[in-house]
Amino acid sequence: MPEELISIPEIAAIHARHRSTIHKIISRLGIETLQMKREESRGQKVAYLSQADYSLLKEVLDAASEPEIDNENLALIPGSFYLVQLEPTYDSGRFKVGFATDVGERLKKHKTSAPYASILKVWPCKLLWEKTAIECVTVGCEKLHTEVFRANDIDSVLRKADAFFSLMPAPKM
């Protein structure tokens, strides 16, 4: 039977730390992660640790000072909701939506698979709102992949997003 694995997002939530902090400690300890796609990660690759590696990491985290964030406020992390057109010239209706704390960095990652991608618009957002915003702005669109859709009219997606975020309070940054 394969060893139980624990994901980096799970570790971050358990220890009330940002995922980036967890990754930095893992790197410093020389621990290698296993990248896997699982159903609970909505088709995205997520880093996992073995229980043995997690035990080592846990010792370091337990010895550290106060948590960076509390679990109740984890979903309230401010950032941005973005609408990215993936192929503006050849497939103008294909787009990606999602949440990011750093949209510029997120766009760089998208450009590895969609080099002509461009940001159409960004709205202030809380992580908690991401799934609801996606459901709202993609009504009537064809789902192609995780957070990737095709619309007959990209401007209608933009209008729906503008309408959604006009109703939401401004997140505290």
C-alpha positions as CSV (number, residue, x, y, z in Angstrom):
1,M,0.0,0.0,0.0
2,P,1.4,3.4,-1.0
3,E,2.4,5.8,1.8
4,E,-0.1,8.5,2.7
5,L,0.7,11.9,1.2
6,I,-0.2,15.3,2.5
7,S,-0.6,18.4,0.2
8,I,1.2,21.7,0.7
9,P,-2.2,23.6,0.9
10,E,-3.3,21.2,3.7
11,I,-0.1,21.7,5.6
12,A,-0.4,25.5,5.2
13,A,-4.0,25.4,6.5
14,I,-3.1,23.1,9.5
15,H,-0.2,25.3,10.5
16,A,-1.7,28.7,9.6
17,R,1.1,29.6,7.3
18,H,1.2,30.8,3.7
19,R,2.0,28.2,1.1
20,S,5.0,30.2,0.0
21,T,6.4,30.0,3.5
22,I,5.9,26.2,3.5
23,H,7.7,25.9,0.2
24,K,10.7,28.0,1.4
25,I,11.1,25.8,4.5
26,I,10.8,22.6,2.4
27,S,13.5,24.0,0.0
28,R,15.8,25.0,2.9
29,L,15.4,21.4,4.4
30,G,16.2,19.9,1.0
31,I,12.9,18.0,0.9
32,E,11.6,17.0,-2.5
33,T,7.9,17.3,-3.2
34,L,5.8,15.0,-5.4
35,Q,3.8,16.9,-8.0
36,M,0.4,15.2,-8.6
37,K,-3.0,16.0,-10.1
38,R,-5.9,14.9,-7.9
39,E,-9.6,15.4,-8.1
40,E,-9.7,17.6,-5.0
41,S,-7.2,20.0,-6.7
42,R,-9.5,20.5,-9.7
43,G,-7.1,19.0,-12.2
44,Q,-4.2,21.3,-11.1
45,K,-0.8,19.9,-10.1
46,V,-0.2,20.2,-6.4
47,A,2.9,19.5,-4.3
48,Y,2.7,16.6,-1.8
49,L,5.0,15.4,0.9
50,S,5.3,11.9,2.4
51,Q,4.4,11.5,6.0
52,A,8.1,11.1,6.9
53,D,9.0,14.4,5.2
54,Y,6.0,16.1,6.8
55,S,7.1,15.0,10.3
56,L,10.5,16.7,9.7
57,L,8.7,19.9,8.4
58,K,6.3,19.8,11.3
59,E,9.2,19.9,13.8
60,V,10.5,23.1,12.2
61,L,7.0,24.7,12.0
62,D,6.2,23.8,15.6
63,A,9.5,25.3,16.7
64,A,8.7,28.5,14.8
65,S,6.9,31.5,16.4
66,E,3.3,32.6,15.9
67,P,1.3,31.5,12.8
68,E,1.2,34.0,9.9
69,I,-2.5,33.7,9.5
70,D,-5.3,32.1,11.4
71,N,-7.5,29.5,9.7
72,E,-10.7,31.6,10.0
73,N,-9.1,34.4,7.9
74,L,-7.4,32.1,5.4
75,A,-10.2,32.5,2.8
76,L,-10.2,36.2,3.3
77,I,-6.8,36.8,1.8
78,P,-7.0,39.8,-0.5
79,G,-5.8,39.6,-4.1
80,S,-7.3,40.0,-7.6
81,F,-9.7,38.2,-9.8
82,Y,-8.4,38.2,-13.4
83,L,-9.9,37.7,-16.8
84,V,-7.2,36.7,-19.3
85,Q,-7.8,36.2,-23.0
86,L,-5.6,33.3,-24.0
87,E,-5.4,33.7,-27.8
88,P,-6.7,37.2,-28.7
89,T,-6.0,36.9,-32.4
90,Y,-6.9,33.3,-33.3
91,D,-9.4,32.3,-30.6
92,S,-10.7,35.5,-29.1
93,G,-13.4,33.8,-27.1
94,R,-11.0,31.5,-25.2
95,F,-10.3,32.9,-21.7
96,K,-9.1,32.0,-18.2
97,V,-10.4,33.4,-15.0
98,G,-9.2,33.0,-11.5
99,F,-7.7,34.5,-8.3
100,A,-4.1,35.5,-7.7
101,T,-2.3,37.5,-5.1
102,D,0.1,38.6,-7.8
103,V,-1.5,38.8,-11.2
104,G,1.7,39.7,-13.0
105,E,3.4,36.5,-11.8
106,R,0.3,34.5,-12.6
107,L,0.3,35.8,-16.2
108,K,4.0,34.8,-16.6
109,K,3.0,31.2,-15.7
110,H,0.1,31.3,-18.2
111,K,2.4,32.6,-20.9
112,T,4.4,29.3,-20.8
113,S,1.3,27.5,-22.3
114,A,-0.4,30.5,-23.9
115,P,2.3,33.0,-25.1
116,Y,-0.1,35.5,-26.5
117,A,-2.2,35.7,-23.4
118,S,-3.2,39.2,-22.2
119,I,-5.0,40.5,-19.2
120,L,-8.4,42.0,-20.1
121,K,-9.2,43.2,-16.6
122,V,-8.5,42.7,-12.9
123,W,-10.8,43.3,-10.0
124,P,-10.0,43.5,-6.2
125,C,-11.1,40.2,-4.7
126,K,-11.0,37.9,-1.7
127,L,-10.0,34.2,-2.2
128,L,-13.3,33.3,-0.6
129,W,-15.1,34.8,-3.6
130,E,-13.2,33.0,-6.4
131,K,-15.5,30.1,-7.0
132,T,-18.7,32.2,-6.9
133,A,-17.2,34.8,-9.3
134,I,-16.2,32.0,-11.7
135,E,-19.7,30.5,-11.6
136,C,-21.2,33.9,-12.2
137,V,-19.1,35.2,-15.0
138,T,-19.0,31.9,-17.0
139,V,-22.7,31.4,-17.2
140,G,-23.4,30.4,-20.9
141,C,-19.7,29.6,-21.6
142,E,-18.2,26.4,-22.7
143,K,-15.9,24.9,-20.1
144,L,-12.7,23.7,-21.8
145,H,-10.5,23.0,-18.7
146,T,-10.1,24.0,-15.1
147,E,-10.8,27.8,-15.2
148,V,-10.5,27.9,-19.0
149,F,-13.7,28.7,-21.0
150,R,-14.9,29.7,-24.4
151,A,-17.5,32.4,-24.9
152,N,-19.2,33.6,-28.1
153,D,-18.8,37.1,-26.8
154,I,-15.9,37.9,-24.5
155,D,-17.4,41.4,-23.8
156,S,-20.4,39.7,-22.2
157,V,-18.0,37.9,-19.8
158,L,-16.4,41.2,-19.0
159,R,-19.8,42.8,-18.4
160,K,-20.8,40.0,-16.0
161,A,-17.6,40.3,-14.1
162,D,-18.0,44.1,-13.8
163,A,-21.6,43.5,-12.6
164,F,-20.5,40.9,-10.0
165,F,-17.7,42.9,-8.5
166,S,-19.8,46.1,-8.5
167,L,-22.0,44.3,-5.9
168,M,-19.1,43.2,-3.7
169,P,-17.6,45.3,-1.0
170,A,-14.0,46.5,-1.5
171,P,-11.6,44.0,0.1
172,K,-9.3,45.3,2.8
173,M,-5.8,45.1,1.4
